[in-house]
């Protein structure tokens, strides 16, 4: 017996030169439980693979370049000495189906695929394949049994052979075939001996339980009619031929009483008379197909489309899904018919229907609603944006040329979109509303789509307007590059620039990338635009080289689609050569996501570019994959710390820790580090103190036009000097208190000790001063608005652990401060009001303690004070 596991473990090979068809069949088979599915787009390897792996079924496309399906079957034929080719052919040409069967194919399916039909035919062929293998084991035993049958059956055979119907005689006890007529052999393409070697179940007559039921029904009928020959029982089944094809038959089941058998005497025999009804079934099938499918494209027609939509709505109602209907009308299709003829128009419709099927998933439905109008049912729980994406895919599918004989044609479509349950809850109304929206799209011009709901159209119209304007912008030179300076923190001078795209949109002024880069990505224009940016950057580098500005390193952002769809290596090499630019002046910036989208291809391209001398930087580091492994695999020169970690770097210990870890790791790997988004002097000095290599951001300069950037470089603008580069670092005391009177009093008190005194009226101001200046001792008030002293010093401990941190407070509760002391957040605390002499002495001891802990000995400016512990006062 063949069970479900046997079928799903069958080995299957898919052969098709179109990867989309291979992916479709692989998904269909794997999602329904088949586990051993192999595929190839090269038909030349099929015979060799089959000789090695002996596939149970080969799904073979007929029309392939280099070696078509007929040549593949000819190569397979010597591998099957019994003449059985386990081949299911796939074709969109109905005229080639019979030729494929004549060449040895067992069955065929038509394009576009009907998933239920494909799975049914695959399962049938696999079952017959497995049955044939198992039958070999039983042949010898069954042939011996046949020779022992009674002489009565031999005499009865001549009568059976006289009829054109197939007759099978079955022993009701053993449920095995005891004889067959010539009609059965012709019908199933077996010799008599081969057919008697099959079990009834293997050729489709039914299993033991089914046959026993036929015997019981025949007995019951005989008893009711008191007939010597029991009454026949009529049914319809499908028998399996030796070539795994199926034969629909009408069968009569009847018991023949007292039939003499050789050596056994008289016994009842179950007789099955089968009449071939293939023609009747085919005629019915053709009528059914004509009633539900379009004869030109093979897509569901309007009747089946509405029925499918009704079923989808019923399911969506239970699952609380949304159903999206797209009504698609080709623009100016009449011009094709009028100019090239109806035959070319039909060819275009067939080709478009094939492209349309490739735009959707298997679970979605494509239908032809009449003329040049098509419909899509998106059956998954999609939202408005998903419908927009599919509409754009349909539009892109039309943008590719149609080859109509010797002529090429380019088409566009108008698309209307309606949504269940937002717009309507029944199929007729939903399609009507989608048709209405399509008419509105046509009125707005070609190559457009509209939602039926007015509110949705506001967003759609704005996006479409932006998309069309962008297409014009690329063609009409409305794009421009601005340049944000990068500054070397060691020299303080400009070290290069990042090229940033700007769009001078007529009537709107300058448009920034955040408003339109997403549209460039969605429409595929990013590849063309990216190539323009590379060329424009190289042209600008060449112009600066020939001017007083001199050599400028320019970084260009590269999108992942430029790797996947463009030829980045060729575009960069040609731009460098075209403008005569040294490759080391060009730098490519990629995000971590772009790097990993097609890792092997990206490594190859970047390696080749780096050999030319082009530099490579990772943009927004720390926000994507952040995998240390790719830092080793990819040819990388720089890491750019994302602005998200720079924004709060002087106040947030976590951001500071991440930024410093990136700097340390990059330097260990011999990489340079650039910090983005530096907007304040404290951020700058904090990064400079921790050995960041370069910065860019509004603190030094906003993005500038090419002319303004050149003027800035020629003028020699640079960063202010590092305040921490004094020959002898002063003893610096930071006092933080929201009471200006306290700040003034403490400043007067400590001024006589010749400290450099910094005062801050808030924790935020204190963080800025810590970033700007090296500070050894901090005195902080406990009670301040927004953040307490212990909270402030806890963060300071994480970011500046070497500082001596002291609380000065009039607050008498000791629990919070003792907890901070135990955690090491504060060194000591003193109460208000303070004793001037005692506080001055203790601050001197705090400086002494700092230099002992961090300077390897006493600071030169401190006398030999006693370093005993400071008591809590």
C-alpha positions in Angstrom: 0.0 0.0 0.0 1.2 3.5 -0.8 0.7 5.9 2.0 0.9 9.7 2.2 4.5 9.6 3.5 5.6 7.5 0.5 4.1 10.2 -1.9 5.6 13.2 -0.1 9.0 11.5 0.0 9.0 11.0 -3.7 11.9 12.7 -5.5 10.9 15.5 -7.9 12.9 17.5 -10.5 11.7 20.8 -11.9 13.1 21.9 -15.2 12.3 25.4 -16.5 14.5 28.2 -17.9 12.3 30.8 -16.2 13.3 31.2 -12.5 9.9 32.6 -11.7 8.2 29.4 -12.8 10.7 27.3 -10.9 10.1 29.3 -7.7 6.3 29.0 -8.2 6.4 25.2 -8.5 8.9 24.9 -5.6 6.7 26.9 -3.4 3.6 25.0 -4.4 5.2 21.6 -3.8 7.0 22.4 -0.6 4.1 24.2 1.0 2.0 21.0 0.4 4.4 18.6 2.1 6.8 17.4 -0.6 10.3 17.2 0.9 12.6 16.1 -1.9 12.3 18.8 -4.6 15.2 19.7 -6.9 15.2 22.3 -9.6 17.3 23.5 -12.5 17.1 26.1 -15.3 19.7 24.2 -17.4 17.9 21.3 -19.4 21.3 19.8 -20.4 21.9 18.3 -17.0 18.6 16.5 -16.7 19.6 13.1 -18.2 22.8 12.9 -16.1 20.9 13.8 -13.0 18.2 11.2 -13.7 20.7 8.5 -14.3 22.2 9.2 -10.9 19.1 9.9 -8.8 16.3 8.1 -10.7 13.6 10.8 -10.0 10.0 9.7 -9.5 8.7 12.5 -11.6 10.3 15.2 -13.8 8.3 18.4 -14.4 9.6 19.6 -17.7 9.0 22.9 -19.6 8.8 22.3 -23.4 10.0 25.7 -24.7 13.6 26.3 -23.5 16.6 27.8 -25.3 19.4 25.6 -26.3 17.6 22.3 -25.6 13.8 22.0 -25.6 11.7 19.5 -23.8 11.5 17.1 -26.7 15.3 16.8 -26.8 15.4 16.2 -23.0 12.9 13.4 -23.4 15.0 11.8 -26.2 18.0 11.9 -23.8 15.9 10.3 -21.0 14.5 7.5 -23.2 17.6 5.2 -23.0 17.6 5.4 -19.2 14.1 3.8 -19.1 14.4 0.3 -20.8 10.7 -0.4 -20.1 9.7 2.6 -22.1 8.3 4.6 -19.2 9.3 8.2 -18.9 8.3 9.8 -15.6 7.7 13.2 -17.3 5.0 15.8 -16.7 5.4 18.5 -19.4 4.5 22.1 -18.9 3.4 24.2 -21.9 1.5 27.3 -22.8 1.1 26.1 -26.5 -2.0 23.8 -26.8 -0.8 22.6 -30.2 2.3 20.8 -28.6 0.4 18.8 -26.0 -0.3 15.7 -28.2 3.3 15.9 -29.6 4.6 15.8 -26.1 2.6 12.7 -25.3 3.7 11.0 -28.5 7.3 11.7 -27.5 6.8 9.8 -24.2 5.5 12.3 -21.7 3.0 10.8 -19.3 0.8 13.9 -18.8 0.8 17.6 -19.3 -0.4 20.8 -17.6 -1.0 24.2 -19.2 0.3 27.7 -18.4 -0.7 29.7 -16.5 -0.8 27.1 -13.7 -3.9 25.9 -11.9 -2.5 24.9 -8.5 -5.1 22.3 -7.8 -4.7 20.7 -11.3 -0.9 20.7 -11.0 -0.9 19.0 -7.6 -3.5 16.4 -8.6 -1.6 15.4 -11.7 1.8 15.2 -9.8 0.2 13.1 -7.2 -1.3 10.7 -9.7 1.9 10.2 -11.6 3.9 9.6 -8.4 1.4 7.0 -7.2 1.6 5.1 -10.5 5.4 5.3 -10.5 5.5 3.9 -7.0 2.9 1.2 -7.9 4.9 0.1 -10.9 8.0 -0.4 -8.7 6.1 -2.4 -6.1 4.4 -4.5 -8.8 7.6 -5.9 -10.0 7.9 -7.8 -6.8 4.5 -9.5 -7.2 4.7 -10.4 -10.9 6.2 -13.9 -10.5 3.8 -14.9 -7.8 0.8 -13.6 -9.6 1.8 -15.1 -13.0 1.9 -18.5 -11.4 -1.5 -17.9 -9.9 -2.9 -17.0 -13.4 -1.7 -20.3 -14.8 -3.7 -22.2 -12.2 -7.0 -20.6 -13.0 -9.9 -22.8 -14.2 -10.6 -24.0 -17.7 -14.0 -22.3 -17.4 -12.2 -18.9 -17.3 -10.2 -19.9 -20.4 -13.4 -20.7 -22.3 -15.0 -17.5 -21.0 -12.1 -15.4 -22.3 -13.0 -15.8 -25.9 -16.4 -14.2 -25.2 -14.8 -11.4 -23.1 -12.3 -10.6 -25.9 -15.2 -10.1 -28.4 -16.3 -6.9 -26.6 -14.6 -3.5 -27.0 -15.1 -2.8 -23.3 -12.5 -3.7 -20.7 -13.5 -6.7 -18.5 -11.8 -7.6 -15.2 -12.5 -10.8 -13.3 -11.7 -10.7 -9.6 -11.7 -13.5 -7.0 -14.0 -12.3 -4.1 -11.9 -14.2 -1.5 -8.3 -13.1 -2.4 -9.5 -9.9 -4.2 -6.9 -10.6 -7.0 -7.4 -10.4 -10.7 -8.0 -13.9 -12.2 -8.5 -12.8 -15.8 -8.8 -9.8 -18.1 -9.9 -9.4 -21.7 -8.1 -7.8 -24.7 -10.1 -4.7 -24.2 -8.6 -4.2 -20.7 -5.1 -4.7 -22.1 -5.6 -2.1 -24.9 -7.2 0.4 -22.5 -4.4 0.3 -19.9 -1.5 -0.5 -22.3 -0.5 -3.7 -20.5 0.1 -7.2 -21.8 -2.3 -9.8 -20.3 0.5 -11.2 -18.1 1.5 -7.7 -16.9 -2.0 -6.7 -16.1 -2.7 -9.9 -14.1 0.3 -9.1 -12.1 -1.3 -5.9 -10.8 -3.5 -5.7 -7.7 -6.9 -4.2 -8.4 -6.1 -1.2 -6.3 -3.0 -0.4 -8.4 -5.0 0.1 -11.5 -7.8 2.1 -9.9 -10.4 -0.7 -9.3 -10.5 0.0 -5.6 -9.0 -1.4 -2.4 -10.1 -4.5 -0.6 -12.8 -2.7 1.4 -14.2 -1.1 -1.8 -14.4 -4.5 -3.6 -16.0 -6.2 -0.7 -18.7 -3.4 -0.7 -19.3 -4.1 -4.4 -19.7 -7.8 -3.6 -22.2 -7.1 -0.8 -24.2 -4.7 -3.0 -24.4 -7.2 -5.8 -25.6 -9.9 -3.3 -28.2 -7.6 -2.0 -29.5 -6.7 -5.4 -29.6 -10.4 -6.4 -31.7 -11.3 -3.3 -34.2 -8.5 -4.0 -34.6 -9.6 -7.7 -34.2 -13.4 -7.2 -32.1 -13.5 -10.3 -29.6 -16.2 -11.3 -27.3 -13.6 -12.6 -26.9 -10.9 -10.0 -27.9 -7.3 -10.9 -25.1 -5.0 -12.1 -24.0 -2.0 -10.0 -23.0 1.2 -12.0 -20.4 3.8 -11.0 -17.7 6.1 -12.5 -14.0 5.8 -11.6 -10.6 6.5 -13.2 -8.2 3.6 -14.1 -4.4 4.0 -14.2 -2.6 3.2 -17.4 0.9 1.7 -17.5 2.2 5.1 -18.6 0.7 6.7 -15.5 -2.0 8.4 -17.5 -5.6 8.0 -16.2 -8.6 6.7 -18.1 -12.1 7.8 -16.9 -14.5 4.9 -17.2 -18.0 3.9 -16.5 -18.0 0.5 -14.7 -20.6 -2.1 -14.1 -20.0 -4.5 -11.1 -21.6 -7.9 -11.3 -21.3 -11.3 -9.6 -21.1 -14.3 -11.9 -22.3 -17.4 -9.9 -20.9 -20.9 -10.1 -18.0 -20.0 -12.5 -15.8 -23.1 -12.8 -12.1 -22.6 -12.0 -9.3 -25.0 -12.9 -8.6 -27.3 -9.9 -11.0 -25.4 -7.6 -14.5 -26.3 -8.8 -17.3 -23.8 -9.0 -17.0 -20.4 -7.3 -18.5 -16.9 -7.6 -16.5 -14.3 -9.5 -16.7 -10.5 -9.3 -16.8 -9.1 -12.8 -16.1 -5.5 -13.7 -17.0 -4.1 -17.1 -15.4 -0.7 -17.8 -16.4 1.5 -20.7 -14.0 4.4 -21.7 -15.8 7.8 -21.2 -12.7 9.9 -22.0 -14.4 11.7 -24.9 -17.4 12.4 -22.8 -15.3 13.7 -19.9 -13.2 15.8 -22.3 -16.2 17.4 -23.9 -17.6 18.2 -20.4 -14.3 19.5 -19.3 -14.0 21.7 -22.4 -17.5 23.1 -21.7 -16.6 23.7 -18.1 -13.3 25.4 -19.0 -15.0 27.6 -21.6 -17.6 28.5 -19.0 -15.0 29.7 -16.5 -11.7 30.6 -18.3 -10.8 33.1 -20.9 -9.9 31.3 -24.2 -7.3 33.8 -25.2 -5.2 34.2 -22.0 -6.2 31.1 -20.0 -7.1 33.4 -17.0 -10.3 33.1 -15.0 -13.1 34.9 -16.8 -15.6 37.3 -15.3 -17.8 34.5 -14.0 -15.1 32.7 -12.2 -13.5 36.0 -11.0 -16.7 37.0 -9.2 -17.1 33.6 -7.7 -13.5 33.6 -6.4 -14.0 37.1 -5.0 -17.2 36.0 -3.2 -15.3 33.0 -1.6 -12.4 35.4 -0.7 -14.8 37.8 1.0 -16.4 34.9 3.0 -13.0 33.9 4.2 -12.0 37.4 5.0 -15.2 38.0 7.0 -14.3 35.1 9.3 -10.6 36.0 9.5 -11.1 39.7 9.8 -8.9 40.3 6.7 -9.0 43.0 4.1 -9.5 42.1 0.5 -8.1 44.4 -2.2 -9.5 44.5 -5.8 -7.5 46.1 -8.6 -9.3 46.9 -11.8 -6.7 47.3 -14.6 -7.5 48.9 -18.0 -4.8 49.2 -20.7 -4.3 52.7 -22.0 -4.8 53.2 -25.7 -5.0 49.5 -26.5 -7.3 50.3 -29.4 -4.3 52.0 -31.1 -2.5 48.6 -31.2 -5.4 46.8 -32.7 -5.9 49.5 -35.3 -2.3 49.9 -36.3 -0.9 46.4 -36.0 -4.0 44.3 -36.3 -6.1 42.1 -34.0 -3.6 39.2 -34.0 -0.9 41.4 -32.6 -3.4 42.8 -30.1 -4.2 39.3 -28.9 -0.5 38.5 -28.6 0.0 41.6 -26.4 -2.9 40.6 -24.2 -1.4 37.1 -23.8 2.0 38.4 -22.9 0.6 41.0 -20.5 -1.5 38.3 -18.8 1.8 36.3 -18.2 3.5 39.4 -16.8 0.5 40.0 -14.6 0.6 36.5 -13.1 4.2 37.1 -12.1 3.3 40.3 -10.2 1.2 38.4 -7.6 1.6 35.5 -5.3 0.1 32.1 -5.7 -2.8 32.7 -3.3 -3.8 35.8 -5.3 -6.2 35.7 -8.3 -5.7 37.2 -11.7 -8.7 37.4 -14.1 -9.6 38.8 -17.5 -12.8 40.8 -17.1 -13.3 41.5 -20.8 -11.5 43.2 -23.7 -8.4 45.0 -22.4 -9.6 44.9 -18.8 -8.1 42.7 -16.1 -8.7 42.2 -12.4 -6.6 41.2 -9.3 -7.8 39.9 -6.0 -5.3 40.2 -3.3 -6.5 37.7 -0.8 -4.0 38.1 2.1 -4.5 40.6 4.9 -3.0 43.5 3.1 -3.2 47.2 3.7 -3.3 50.3 1.5 0.4 50.5 1.0 0.6 46.8 -0.2 -2.0 47.7 -2.8 0.1 50.6 -3.9 3.2 48.3 -4.2 1.3 45.8 -6.4 -0.1 48.6 -8.5 3.5 49.9 -9.1 4.6 46.3 -10.0 1.9 46.1 -12.6 2.9 49.5 -14.0 6.6 48.5 -14.1 5.7 45.2 -15.8 4.1 47.3 -18.6 7.1 49.6 -19.0 9.1 46.8 -20.6 8.8 46.6 -24.4 6.4 44.2 -26.0 7.8 42.5 -29.1 4.9 42.2 -31.5 6.3 40.7 -34.7 8.9 43.1 -36.0 7.4 46.0 -34.0 8.0 47.0 -30.4 5.2 48.5 -28.3 5.2 50.2 -24.9 2.0 50.2 -22.9 0.7 51.8 -19.7 -2.4 51.0 -17.6 -4.9 52.8 -15.5 -5.7 51.0 -12.2 -8.6 51.4 -9.9 -8.5 50.1 -6.3 -11.3 49.2 -4.0 -11.0 47.5 -0.5 -13.2 45.2 1.5 -14.7 46.0 4.0 -13.8 49.7 3.7 -15.6 50.4 0.4 -18.1 47.5 -0.1 -19.0 44.0 1.3 -20.2 42.2 -1.9 -18.3 41.2 -5.0 -20.4 43.2 -7.5 -20.2 46.5 -5.7 -16.5 46.0 -5.0 -15.7 45.5 -8.6 -18.0 48.3 -9.7 -16.2 50.7 -7.3 -12.8 49.5 -8.5 -14.0 50.1 -12.1 -15.1 53.6 -11.1 -11.7 54.4 -9.6 -10.0 53.1 -12.8 -12.1 55.5 -14.9 -10.9 58.3 -12.6 -7.3 57.2 -13.2 -7.8 57.3 -16.9 -9.2 60.8 -16.7 -6.2 61.9 -14.8 -3.9 60.6 -17.6 -2.1 57.4 -18.5 0.0 55.3 -16.1 -1.9 56.2 -13.0 -3.9 54.5 -10.2 -6.7 55.7 -7.9 -8.4 54.4 -4.8 -12.2 54.5 -4.7 -12.1 56.1 -1.2 -11.5 59.8 -1.6 -9.4 60.1 1.6 -7.0 57.5 0.3 -6.6 59.4 -3.0 -5.1 62.5 -1.3 -2.0 60.5 -0.3 -1.9 58.6 -3.6 -2.2 61.7 -5.7 0.6 63.4 -3.8 2.9 60.4 -4.2 2.1 60.0 -7.9 2.8 63.7 -8.4 6.1 63.4 -6.6 7.0 60.3 -8.6 6.3 61.9 -11.9 8.2 65.1 -10.9 11.1 63.0 -9.9 11.2 61.2 -13.2 11.4 64.7 -14.9 14.0 65.8 -12.4 16.4 63.1 -13.4 15.8 63.8 -17.1 15.9 67.6 -16.8 19.0 68.1 -14.6 17.1 69.5 -11.6 19.3 67.6 -9.1 22.3 69.2 -7.3 25.0 68.1 -4.9 25.7 69.9 -1.7 28.7 69.1 0.4 29.0 68.8 4.2 32.6 69.3 5.4 34.4 66.7 7.4 37.0 67.9 9.9 40.2 66.2 11.1 40.2 66.4 14.9 44.0 66.2 15.0 44.7 69.2 12.7 41.3 71.0 13.1 41.2 71.5 9.3 38.8 70.3 6.6 39.6 66.7 5.6 36.9 66.1 3.0 33.2 66.2 2.4 30.1 64.1 2.1 28.1 64.6 -1.0 24.4 65.2 -0.2 21.6 65.2 -2.8 19.3 68.2 -3.2 16.4 68.6 -5.6 15.6 72.1 -7.0 12.0 71.3 -7.8 10.3 74.0 -9.9 7.7 75.8 -7.9 8.7 74.2 -4.6 12.3 75.3 -4.1 14.9 73.0 -2.6 13.6 69.5 -1.6 15.6 67.5 0.9 16.4 63.7 0.5 14.1 62.6 3.4 11.1 63.7 1.3 12.0 61.8 -1.9 14.6 59.1 -1.5 11.9 56.6 -0.5 10.2 57.2 -3.8 13.5 56.7 -5.7 13.9 53.4 -3.9 10.4 52.2 -4.6 10.4 53.1 -8.3 13.9 51.9 -9.0 15.1 55.4 -10.0 17.6 55.1 -7.2 20.0 53.2 -9.5 19.9 55.9 -12.2 20.1 58.7 -9.7 23.0 57.0 -7.8 25.0 56.8 -11.1 24.3 60.5 -11.6 25.6 61.3 -8.1 28.8 59.3 -8.7 29.5 61.1 -12.0 28.6 64.5 -10.5 30.9 64.0 -7.5 33.8 63.0 -9.7 33.2 66.0 -12.0 33.3 68.3 -8.9 36.5 66.7 -7.6 38.1 67.3 -10.9 37.0 71.0 -10.9 38.4 71.5 -7.4 41.7 69.9 -8.4 42.1 72.4 -11.1 41.3 75.3 -8.8 42.9 76.8 -5.6 40.7 74.5 -3.6 42.9 71.5 -4.5 42.4 67.9 -3.6 39.1 67.1 -1.7 38.1 63.6 -0.6 34.4 63.2 -1.4 32.1 60.5 0.1 29.1 59.3 -1.9 26.2 57.3 -0.4 25.5 54.0 -2.3 22.1 52.2 -2.1 21.7 48.5 -1.9 19.8 48.4 -5.2 22.8 49.8 -7.0 24.5 46.5 -6.2 21.5 44.3 -7.0 20.3 46.0 -10.2 23.1 48.2 -11.5 26.7 47.8 -12.5 28.4 49.9 -9.7 31.9 48.8 -10.5 31.6 49.8 -14.1 29.9 53.2 -13.3 32.6 54.2 -10.7 35.5 53.1 -12.9 34.1 55.0 -15.9 33.3 58.2 -13.9 36.9 58.2 -12.5 38.4 57.8 -16.0 36.0 60.2 -17.7 36.9 63.1 -15.3 40.5 62.1 -14.7 40.1 61.8 -10.9 42.5 59.9 -8.6 40.5 57.0 -7.2 41.7 57.7 -3.6 39.7 60.9 -3.6 36.4 59.0 -3.9 34.8 57.3 -1.0 31.7 55.1 -1.0 29.5 55.1 2.0 27.2 52.0 2.5 24.8 51.1 5.3 25.1 47.8 7.1 21.9 46.7 5.5 23.2 47.5 2.0 26.3 45.5 2.8 24.4 42.4 3.9 21.6 42.4 1.2 23.8 40.4 -1.2 27.0 39.8 0.8 29.1 37.8 -1.7 28.3 40.1 -4.6 29.0 43.1 -2.5 32.4 41.8 -1.4 33.4 41.1 -5.0 32.5 44.6 -6.2 34.0 46.5 -3.2 37.2 44.5 -3.4 37.6 45.4 -7.1 36.9 49.0 -6.4 39.3 49.1 -3.5 42.0 47.7 -5.8 41.4 50.8 -7.9 42.0 52.9 -4.8 38.4 53.8 -3.9 37.8 54.1 -0.1 34.9 52.3 1.6 33.0 53.5 4.7 30.2 52.0 6.8 27.5 54.6 7.4 25.2 54.7 10.4 27.4 52.1 12.2 25.7 50.5 15.1 22.1 50.8 13.9 21.9 47.8 11.5 23.4 44.3 11.8 26.4 45.5 13.9 28.1 42.2 13.2 31.8 42.2 13.9 32.2 39.3 11.4 31.5 41.5 8.4 34.2 44.0 9.5 36.7 41.2 8.8 35.0 40.1 5.5 34.4 43.4 3.8 37.1 45.7 2.5 36.4 48.7 4.9 38.4 51.8 5.6 36.1 53.8 7.9 33.3 53.6 10.4 30.8 56.4 10.8 29.2 56.7 14.3 25.5 57.3 13.8 24.0 60.6 15.0 21.8 58.7 17.4 24.8 57.9 19.6 26.4 61.4 19.2 23.2 63.5 20.0 23.4 62.7 23.8 27.0 61.6 24.0 27.9 64.1 26.8 24.8 63.4 29.0 23.9 59.7 28.4 26.5 57.2 29.7 25.1 54.4 27.4 25.5 56.5 24.2 28.9 57.5 25.3 29.9 53.9 26.1 28.7 52.8 22.6 30.6 55.6 20.8 33.8 55.0 22.7 33.5 51.2 22.1 33.2 51.9 18.3 36.2 54.2 18.4 38.3 51.7 20.3 37.3 48.7 18.2 37.8 50.6 14.9 41.3 51.7 15.9 42.2 48.1 16.9 41.1 47.0 13.4 43.2 49.9 11.8 40.0 51.7 10.7 39.4 55.5 10.9 36.3 56.8 12.7 34.0 59.6 11.7 31.3 61.0 14.0 28.1 62.3 12.4 25.8 65.0 13.7 28.2 67.0 15.9 26.3 70.1 16.7 27.8 71.5 19.9 31.3 72.3 21.3 31.0 69.8 24.2 30.2 67.0 21.7 33.2 68.0 19.7 35.6 68.1 22.6 34.4 64.9 24.1 35.0 63.1 20.8 38.4 64.8 20.4 39.5 63.8 23.9 38.6 60.2 23.1 40.6 60.1 19.8 37.8 60.2 17.3 39.5 60.9 13.9 37.0 63.1 12.1 33.6 64.8 12.7 30.9 66.3 10.6 27.9 68.3 11.6 26.3 71.7 12.0 28.8 72.8 14.7 31.4 73.3 12.0 29.2 73.8 9.0 25.9 73.0 7.4 25.9 71.4 4.0 27.2 73.9 1.4 26.9 74.4 -2.3 30.0 73.5 -4.3 31.0 77.2 -4.6 30.5 77.9 -0.8 32.4 74.8 0.1 35.3 75.8 -2.1 35.4 79.3 -0.5 35.4 77.7 3.0 38.4 75.5 2.1 40.4 78.4 0.5 39.7 80.6 3.6 41.3 77.9 5.8 38.5 77.7 8.3 39.4 75.3 11.2 38.2 74.1 14.6 39.0 76.0 17.8 42.1 74.6 19.5 41.8 71.7 22.0 41.4 73.3 25.5 43.1 70.2 27.0 46.4 70.7 25.2 48.0 73.1 27.8 51.6 72.3 28.7 50.7 72.0 32.4 47.0 71.0 32.9 45.6 73.3 35.6 43.8 72.0 38.7 40.2 72.3 37.6 37.2 72.4 40.0 33.6 72.2 38.7 30.9 73.5 41.0 27.3 72.6 40.1 24.4 74.3 42.0 21.2 75.9 40.9 21.5 78.6 43.5 23.6 81.5 41.9 24.4 82.8 45.4 26.0 79.5 46.4 28.0 79.5 43.1 29.2 83.0 43.8 30.2 82.2 47.4 32.1 79.0 46.5 33.8 80.8 43.6 35.1 83.5 46.0 36.1 80.9 48.5 38.2 78.7 46.2 39.6 81.5 44.0 42.4 82.2 46.5 43.7 78.6 46.0 44.3 79.4 42.3 42.2 76.6 40.9 40.6 77.0 37.5 37.0 77.2 38.6 34.1 76.2 36.4 30.5 76.9 37.5 27.3 75.4 36.2 23.7 76.3 37.2 22.3 72.9 36.1 23.4 69.3 35.5 23.0 69.8 31.7 25.5 72.7 31.9 27.8 70.6 34.0 27.8 67.8 31.4 28.8 70.4 28.7 31.7 71.7 30.9 32.9 68.2 31.6 33.1 67.5 27.8 34.9 70.8 27.2 37.5 70.7 29.9 39.5 68.1 31.9 38.1 68.3 35.4 39.6 66.6 38.5 37.2 67.5 41.3 33.4 68.1 41.2 31.4 69.7 44.0 27.6 69.4 43.4 24.5 70.4 45.2 22.0 67.5 46.0 18.7 69.2 45.4 18.4 70.6 41.9 15.4 70.7 39.5 15.2 67.9 36.9 18.1 65.8 38.3 19.4 65.3 41.8 23.1 65.6 42.7 23.5 61.9 43.3 21.8 61.1 39.9 24.1 63.6 38.2 27.3 62.2 39.8 26.2 58.6 39.1 26.2 59.4 35.4 29.5 61.3 35.7 31.0 58.2 37.4 30.2 56.1 34.3 31.5 58.7 31.8 34.4 60.2 33.8 35.3 57.5 36.4 38.7 59.2 37.3 37.0 62.4 38.8 36.6 63.0 42.5 32.9 63.6 43.1 31.6 65.4 46.2 28.1 66.3 47.3 27.5 69.6 49.2 23.9 69.6 50.5 21.6 71.1 53.1 19.5 68.0 52.9 19.7 66.0 56.2 18.5 62.6 54.8 21.7 60.4 54.6 20.3 57.2 53.2 20.5 58.2 49.5 24.0 59.6 49.8 25.3 56.7 51.8 24.0 54.4 49.1 25.8 56.5 46.5 29.0 56.4 48.5 28.7 52.6 48.8 28.3 52.3 45.0 31.2 54.6 44.4 29.1 57.3 42.8 30.4 60.0 45.2 33.6 60.4 47.1 32.4 62.4 50.1 29.6 64.7 51.0 29.4 67.8 53.2 26.5 69.7 54.6 25.4 73.3 54.2 26.3 75.7 55.7 29.9 74.8 55.5 33.0 75.8 57.3 35.2 77.8 54.9 38.6 76.7 56.3 37.6 73.0 56.6 36.0 72.9 53.1 39.1 74.4 51.5 41.4 71.9 53.3 39.2 69.0 52.2 39.1 70.1 48.6 42.9 70.4 48.6 43.0 66.8 49.9 40.6 65.8 47.1 42.9 67.1 44.4 45.8 65.4 46.1 43.9 62.1 46.1 43.2 62.6 42.4 46.8 63.0 41.4 47.9 60.1 43.6 45.3 57.9 41.9 45.7 59.1 38.3 49.0 60.9 38.1 51.4 58.3 39.5 52.3 60.7 42.4 51.6 64.2 43.7 50.7 67.0 41.3 53.6 69.4 41.0 51.5 72.3 42.2 50.5 70.6 45.5 52.7 70.7 48.6 53.0 67.7 50.8 49.6 67.7 52.3 48.4 64.8 54.5 46.4 62.3 52.4 44.3 60.9 55.3 40.7 60.1 54.6 38.2 62.9 54.7 35.5 62.5 57.2 31.8 63.0 56.5 30.7 66.4 58.0 
